[in-house]
Amino acid sequence: MQGDGRERREAGEGRESSSGTDGPRPLRVLADGTGIEIVDQRLLPHRLAWVALCDVEAVAAAIGEMWLRGAPLIGAAAAFGLALALRRDAGDAGLAAAVDCLAATRPTAVNLAWALQRVRRQVQPLQPARRAAAAWREAGRIAAEDVAANAAIGEHGLALLRDIAARRGGPVRVLTHCNAGWLATLGWGTATAPIYKAQAAGLPLMVWVDETRPRNQGASLTAWELGRAGVAHRVIADNAGGLLMRRGEVDLVIVGCDRVAANGDVCNKIGTYLKALAAHDNGVPFYVAMPLSTLDLALADGDAIPIEERSARELTHIAGRSAGGEVVEVCLVPEGTPAANPAFDVTPARLVSGLITERGVVPADGAALRELGRRAAAARSDEAARPGEAARPDEAVRPGQAARPGEVA
Ligand code: MRU
């Protein structure tokens, strides 16, 4: 143990955690229940290593420093972090402080606040002695529900891909931005779920992977995932998408999201908006994979979404593997050059062809989203009346078995 609640373990090739048919997972509970383990995404694609997080400070640091990332994964990890905090101090003040500490780590993805409030609502009415265990169970449910939601997104997205395949010969050419894959969720990914489902169904496809400057989640994470799964793909410079669309070499765009406002405006990784503009100009369908945990009906439109400003160093420096196999960081700009690094942008709803949700593909507009929210709330209260049928918390995050390399479906 590093003395700060974090412990690093190396994982050999092909040893990411898996839950069989639902594919690889980036988060699992430790077998002795003392914490969680996550894939340290900063080391990919060069090394696959797991790190154990055993207290709230370690979870908060891992989210803030992007050891783990992606809206749904951030939310679930924070929920486990809150449960760990309650083991140490389950009083009202301890609960509030832990929620505040975790919520401050990354402001844009609404899944973080959503998951923390969900756990808080569950445990606040309980005696302090019962809060930690209840929070741990709720975190497990959040994780299990994310896997199920993404699997359903995959099925709905697969129907879109099949439609395109039926209209054109040859592989369906999908463009994606950032990493909205299984690494960013509890399983399947959001934008990648239709891709993995299509691959499993034998539907030929080819994925254009935006490198996604400045942190290169596309080049380092999405390309790694797709390569292991045997999905045909090519990494492209972020600026190449417009040309490819104009040449007719992109059949549709599918991206993830960090927050969708009540009017259907979509906040996602910086650069998404430019892809939506290019898609619109070229008549290319632009879809957003959105689990309901990413819908924020409390915000009227995307202008109200807080945009995270990250360190200039993410832009001015870059890390990669040298010819000698060593990972090194180099500087890209003249010494002392100032840089600005907004991490997300907002794509107006009018540029979005549809939102692929676990409840089907819906238009990005206020009426459709209000109806979706209403139906989801009704389903939740039905489920609360039948607790035995709720998602099994241990299913998503049980201590992992080894997976075959690239095993996804
Ligand atoms: O800053 P990141 O890497 O956490 O941003 C991630 C993205 O923008 C993803 O596309 C989004 O969270 C969807 S993840 C299923």
Residues whose N, C-alpha, C, O or C-beta is under 5 A from the ligand:
A	BS01	MRU	R69 G70 A71 H177 C178 N179 A180 A184 T190 Q217 G256 C257 D258 N268 K269
